[in-house]
Amino acid sequence: MADAVSPLAPDTFPTMPPIAGVRLATHAGGIKYEERADLFLATLAAGTTVAGTFTKSLCPSAPVDWCRQVLSDGDRTARAIVCNSGNANAFTGQAGWAAAQLTAETIADALGVLPDRVFLASTGVIGEILPEEALRDGLPKLVDNLTTSSPDGWAQSADAIRTTDTYQKGAYARIGGCASHIVGIAKGSGMIAPDMATMLAFVFTDAAVEPSLLQRCLSNAVERSFNRITVDSDTSTSDTVLLFATGEQIDEDFTTEDDPRLPALQEALDTVLLDLAHQIVRDGEGATKFVEVTVTGAADDMAAKAIGLAIANSPLVKTALAAEDANWGRIVMAVGKAGEAADRDRLEIWIGPEQVTAEGWVLPSYSEERATAHLQEDEVVIRVDVGVGNGNATVWTCDLTAGYIEINAGYRS
């Protein structure tokens, strides 16, 4: 795990409110990290509804398969979420599925609930079997540690799900016009190239939300947040975002699509997920720059997103950003390789407030000195107009430094 906290990290972990119907626990199970907790549990009030989005990797982890199955076969209610860090339980064959079953059944027995109401997540090294002895010993102790969802409990939970993350990630928002809150924790630092969301996030609200509405709100929010970030273009086997609605604020029951409060629920969820997504980019392995890439003038919004990600994923662009080198030709290259319509002779590029090109050529007024000054800041903005339509999108990334190589070259050591 990285020793130094990212220079882009928030100053503090937020003081997040309790969510009625949620209890939290962590435990140092010794699965990988001897020095800290590596097991997390949240229990949920009876009747809690659940929504989820998962990796599109064709090599998903056993916990991803488990969650997909219980969402598909069940009534979309949940009583617990369990996560371990340090071991992805991915590409582990029947042993991986057995470990998932053991985890769910052990927690279910301890709580007196059905195993198919227990959701699972794992994160860490791929191809290593979860140690059965550690699970059998640690999971009951995890249940023993349950407490209310206090501010300290949220911070400890966010810490327990980390791998190479250099800090805990949490965010919250109040639903406008309601007493209910939405609270989320997440982990992610490397293997970040969203194809739903390359990380783990567990999000909770005390509002009551009908399952199909909850899923729609989550899918919308994921597309606008986690699906628009990238660190290194690699999509994880373990991506999981789960949203739980306990319904403990009984006067705030979202059951119909025409509920006038639904936009406020969506806005609060968007706020929480985008905050978490940005924190993941700010903790990109070895990152020193938080980079926003906006594309306008594309054929449609999806084309704009594809062009934005081509820029954000380009190693040449990202290393230039690390070097604070205003090598705008690399942006031209990335636009051209994106596979989406772009008019070379109308392409316009900005680095921060400095316009670089127009009408297919560098502007006489362009100042590399001013562009470089912008790249020397911690937060960098790149804007591109490709001149073919009205599509637009914004994505977020970070620079690519020698620190990324150092962290990942020694990941299993």
Protein Blocks (a to p, Z undefined) as FASTA:
>chain_A
ZZbdcfkbcfbdcdddddehiacddddehlmmmmbcfbdcddddehiacdddddfbfbbc
fklmmmmmmmmmmnoiafbdcddehiaogakljmlmmmmmmmmmmmmmmnopafklcccd
deddehiacdfklmmmmmmmmmmmpccddfklmmmmmmmmpckbcbdcddddddehiabd
cddddddfbhpacehiacddddddfbdcdfklmmmmmmmmmmmmmmmgcfklpacfkbcc
ddddehlammlccfbfklmklmmmmmmmmmmmmmmmmmmmmmgghiabdcddddehiabl
mlmmmmmmmmmmmmklmmmmmnopacfklmmmmmmmnopacdfklcccdehjbcfbgghi
acfklcfklmmmmmmpmbdcddddehlajbdcddddddddfklmmmmmmmmZZ
